[in-house]
Amino acid sequence: MINWPPPEKDYQYIAVDFDGTLFENEFPEIGAPKPRVIEWVKEQQKLGSKIILHTCREWDRLEKAIDACEQHGLHFDAVNENPFTEWTQTEQSKKPFADIYLDDRAWRVE
């Protein structure tokens, strides 16, 4: 069961993984899209959230992932970074700052 964050919640920054989250995990290929997730992310973007693609894909595999998302109407405000905040990444930290992170490998900690 998916426990979605409330759609009316105002998230300023949402970081979202590609493989296993937006699309089925078929790495290095592109898996089937997950329409519910894609639509939820698009709705959040309409509400004003900045959407950050946060993925381990690089080079041509990254470009193919971005293209696949665009074919489904999902356009990112940033990729693997958050240029909208004063908080900056260092060479030791590649994690972009976000209010929530959508990832198929996540574990909810309370």
C-alpha positions in Angstrom: 0.0 0.0 0.0 1.3 3.4 -0.9 1.0 6.1 1.7 1.1 9.2 -0.4 1.9 12.6 1.0 -1.2 14.8 1.0 -1.7 16.3 -2.4 -2.8 19.7 -1.0 0.4 20.0 1.1 2.7 22.8 -0.1 6.1 21.2 -0.7 8.6 23.8 -1.9 11.1 21.1 -3.2 10.4 17.5 -4.1 13.3 15.2 -5.0 12.2 12.2 -7.0 14.1 9.1 -8.1 13.8 7.6 -11.6 14.3 3.8 -11.5 11.7 2.1 -9.5 9.9 5.3 -8.6 8.8 7.2 -11.7 9.4 4.1 -13.9 9.7 0.4 -13.2 13.3 -0.6 -12.4 14.8 -2.1 -15.6 18.2 -0.4 -15.3 20.1 0.2 -17.5 17.0 0.2 -19.8 13.9 2.4 -19.3 11.1 0.4 -17.5 7.4 1.0 -17.8 6.1 4.3 -16.5 4.3 4.5 -13.2 1.3 6.8 -14.1 0.1 7.3 -10.5 3.5 8.6 -9.4 4.0 10.7 -12.5 0.6 12.3 -12.2 1.1 13.0 -8.5 4.4 14.7 -9.2 2.9 16.8 -12.1 0.1 17.9 -9.8 2.6 19.0 -7.1 4.4 21.0 -9.8 1.1 22.7 -10.8 0.7 23.6 -7.1 4.1 25.3 -7.2 6.6 22.7 -6.0 10.0 22.6 -7.7 10.7 19.1 -8.9 14.2 17.7 -8.7 15.2 14.5 -10.4 17.5 12.7 -8.0 19.1 9.7 -9.7 22.3 7.8 -10.1 22.0 7.7 -13.8 24.6 9.6 -15.7 25.5 10.8 -19.3 23.3 9.1 -22.0 21.4 7.0 -19.5 20.4 10.2 -17.7 19.4 11.9 -20.9 17.2 8.9 -21.9 15.5 9.0 -18.4 14.8 12.7 -18.8 13.4 12.2 -22.3 11.2 9.4 -21.1 9.8 11.7 -18.4 9.2 14.5 -20.9 7.3 12.1 -23.1 4.9 11.7 -20.2 4.6 15.5 -19.6 7.0 15.6 -16.6 9.6 18.4 -16.8 12.2 18.9 -14.1 13.2 22.2 -12.5 16.6 20.7 -11.7 18.6 17.4 -12.0 20.7 16.1 -9.2 21.0 19.5 -7.5 18.9 22.2 -5.9 20.0 25.5 -7.4 17.1 27.4 -5.7 18.5 27.5 -2.1 21.5 29.0 -0.4 22.2 25.5 1.0 25.0 24.3 -1.3 26.2 20.8 -2.0 29.8 19.9 -1.4 31.9 17.3 -3.2 31.3 15.0 -0.3 27.5 15.4 -0.5 25.6 14.9 -3.7 22.2 14.9 -2.1 20.0 17.9 -3.2 18.1 19.6 -0.5 14.3 18.9 -0.6 11.3 18.9 1.6 10.4 15.3 0.6 12.2 12.5 -1.3 10.3 10.0 -3.4 12.3 6.8 -3.7 11.4 3.2 -4.1 14.3 2.3 -1.7 13.2 4.6 1.1 12.3 3.6 4.6 10.1 5.8 6.7 11.8 6.7 9.9 9.9 8.4 12.7 
